[in-house]
Protein backbone atom coordinates (compact mmCIF):
# COMPACT_ATOMS: atom_id res chain seq x y z
CA UNK A 1 0.00 0.00 0.00
CA UNK A 2 1.21 3.49 -0.78
CA UNK A 3 -0.25 6.99 -0.79
CA UNK A 4 0.32 10.30 -2.52
CA UNK A 5 0.40 13.02 0.15
CA UNK A 6 0.54 16.80 0.05
CA UNK A 7 3.65 18.02 1.83
CA UNK A 8 5.00 21.54 1.65
CA UNK A 9 3.37 22.61 -1.60
CA UNK A 10 4.39 19.43 -3.42
CA UNK A 11 3.07 15.90 -3.66
CA UNK A 12 5.15 12.92 -2.50
CA UNK A 13 4.65 9.18 -3.02
CA UNK A 14 5.08 7.45 0.36
CA UNK A 15 4.78 3.98 1.84
CA UNK A 16 5.28 2.77 5.41
CA UNK A 17 8.98 2.85 6.28
CA UNK A 18 9.94 5.39 3.60
CA UNK A 19 12.03 8.44 4.40
CA UNK A 20 11.11 11.63 2.54
CA UNK A 21 12.56 15.13 2.54
CA UNK A 22 9.97 17.91 2.61
CA UNK A 23 9.98 21.68 3.12
CA UNK A 24 10.66 22.75 6.69
CA UNK A 25 8.06 21.71 9.28
CA UNK A 26 8.00 23.74 12.49
CA UNK A 27 8.23 20.88 15.00
CA UNK A 28 10.94 19.28 17.10
CA UNK A 29 12.93 16.18 16.16
CA UNK A 30 11.01 13.07 17.26
CA UNK A 31 7.61 14.74 16.98
CA UNK A 32 4.76 13.11 15.06
CA UNK A 33 3.21 14.83 12.03
CA UNK A 34 0.26 13.98 9.78
CA UNK A 35 -0.12 14.60 6.06
CA UNK A 36 -3.36 14.84 4.04
CA UNK A 37 -3.70 12.08 1.44
CA UNK A 38 -4.46 12.98 -2.18
CA UNK A 39 -4.56 9.41 -3.52
CA UNK A 40 -4.41 5.94 -1.92
CA UNK A 41 -3.38 2.72 -3.68
CA UNK A 42 -4.02 -0.58 -1.90
CA UNK A 43 -3.28 -3.57 -4.13
CA UNK A 44 -5.35 -2.99 -7.27
CA UNK A 45 -7.77 -0.57 -5.56
CA UNK A 46 -7.14 3.13 -6.23
CA UNK A 47 -9.00 5.63 -4.02
CA UNK A 48 -9.36 9.22 -5.24
CA UNK A 49 -12.72 10.14 -3.68
CA UNK A 50 -12.37 13.20 -1.43
CA UNK A 51 -14.87 11.90 1.14
CA UNK A 52 -13.10 8.54 1.43
CA UNK A 53 -9.67 10.20 1.67
CA UNK A 54 -10.86 12.46 4.50
CA UNK A 55 -10.56 9.47 6.85
CA UNK A 56 -7.08 8.47 5.67
CA UNK A 57 -4.24 9.55 7.94
CA UNK A 58 -0.60 9.33 6.93
CA UNK A 59 1.61 9.82 9.98
CA UNK A 60 5.34 10.28 10.19
CA UNK A 61 8.12 10.99 12.64
CA UNK A 62 10.56 13.87 12.20
CA UNK A 63 14.12 12.55 11.95
CA UNK A 64 16.22 15.68 11.34
CA UNK A 65 16.44 19.25 10.11
CA UNK A 66 18.62 19.77 7.02
CA UNK A 67 19.67 22.35 4.45
CA UNK A 68 19.22 21.87 0.73
CA UNK A 69 21.88 22.30 -1.93
CA UNK A 70 23.43 25.72 -2.46
CA UNK A 71 21.98 27.71 -5.33
CA UNK A 72 24.30 30.40 -6.72
CA UNK A 73 22.64 33.53 -8.06
CA UNK A 74 24.73 35.79 -10.31
CA UNK A 75 23.54 39.01 -11.97
CA UNK A 76 25.66 40.70 -14.60
CA UNK A 77 25.16 43.57 -17.02
CA UNK A 78 27.48 44.02 -19.92
CA UNK A 79 29.81 47.09 -20.18
CA UNK A 80 28.60 48.75 -16.94
CA UNK A 81 30.57 46.95 -14.22
CA UNK A 82 27.32 45.79 -12.59
CA UNK A 83 27.78 42.45 -10.80
CA UNK A 84 25.83 40.99 -7.90
CA UNK A 85 26.37 37.61 -6.31
CA UNK A 86 24.16 35.91 -3.74
CA UNK A 87 23.16 32.40 -2.74
CA UNK A 88 20.31 30.44 -1.23
CA UNK A 89 19.90 27.18 0.70
CA UNK A 90 16.40 25.90 1.47
CA UNK A 91 15.46 24.64 4.94
CA UNK A 92 14.29 21.01 4.81
CA UNK A 93 12.94 18.37 7.18
CA UNK A 94 13.55 14.62 6.87
CA UNK A 95 10.47 12.56 7.84
CA UNK A 96 10.06 8.79 8.25
CA UNK A 97 6.56 7.50 7.43
CA UNK A 98 5.28 5.33 10.28
CA UNK A 99 1.66 4.51 9.36
CA UNK A 100 -1.04 4.83 6.73
CA UNK A 101 -4.41 4.36 8.45
CA UNK A 102 -7.82 4.19 6.80
N, C-alpha and C positions, 0 to 999 in steps of 0.2 A: 504494500500500500504506500502511495506517496500523495503529496498534496502540492498545489501551487499556492503560495502565500504572498500577501502584500507586505513588504518590509522596506521601509525607508524610501518610498516613491518608486520602487521597482518590484518585480515579481520574481520569486525564487522557487525552484523545484526542490522540495525537501522530503526526506523519509526519516524514520526513527533511527537515530544514531549518526545522522549526517552533521557535519560542522559547516556552517555558512558564515560568510562575512557580510554584514549589513552596515548601513549608515549608523552613526553613533546613536546609542540608546542611553538615556539618562538614568542609569541604575547601577548598582554596585556589582562587582564580580561575585558570582555565586547566586545572584538573584534569579527568580523565575519570571519569564516574560511570555505573553501569548500573542499570536499573530492571527489575523483574520484570513480564512481560507477563501480562495477564489475558485478553485477547482479541486476535486477529490477523485482519485483513481484507486479503486479497490478491485484487484483482479481484472475482470473485463467490464466492470461497472464504472461508468464515468458520471460523476455528479456535478452538475453546473447550476442547479436550481438554487436561487438566492435563499428561499425559505429553508431548504434542507441544509444549506451551508451555514445558516445562522447558528445551528447547534454544534457545528464542528469546531473543536478547539485544538490548535497546534501550539504546544508549549515547548519552551526551550530554556536552557540554563546559560547564563552569561559566563563565558570562559575568560575573556581578556579584552582590554582596550588596546587598539593598535592605530598606527598611522599608515595611510596609503602611500603609493609611490609618489615621488617628487615630480611635479609638473613645472617645467621652466617656461616662463613667459618673457619673451623678448619683443620690444617695440623699437622700430628703426625707421627713420625717414632719411631718404637720400639727400645728400649735399647740404644738410643743415646742421649736422652734428647732434641731432636728437637721438638719444638712445636711452631706453629704460629697461631695467631688468628686475624681475620679481619672480617669486615662486609660490607654490601652493602644495600642501599635503592635506588630504582629507582625513577626518577623524572617523575611525571605524570601530565596530564591535564584533567580536567573534562569538557566535552562539552555537551551542550543541542542542539539537532537537531531541527532546526526551519522550514526547508522546504525541500521538494524533488520536484524539477521542471524538467519537460520534455522539 
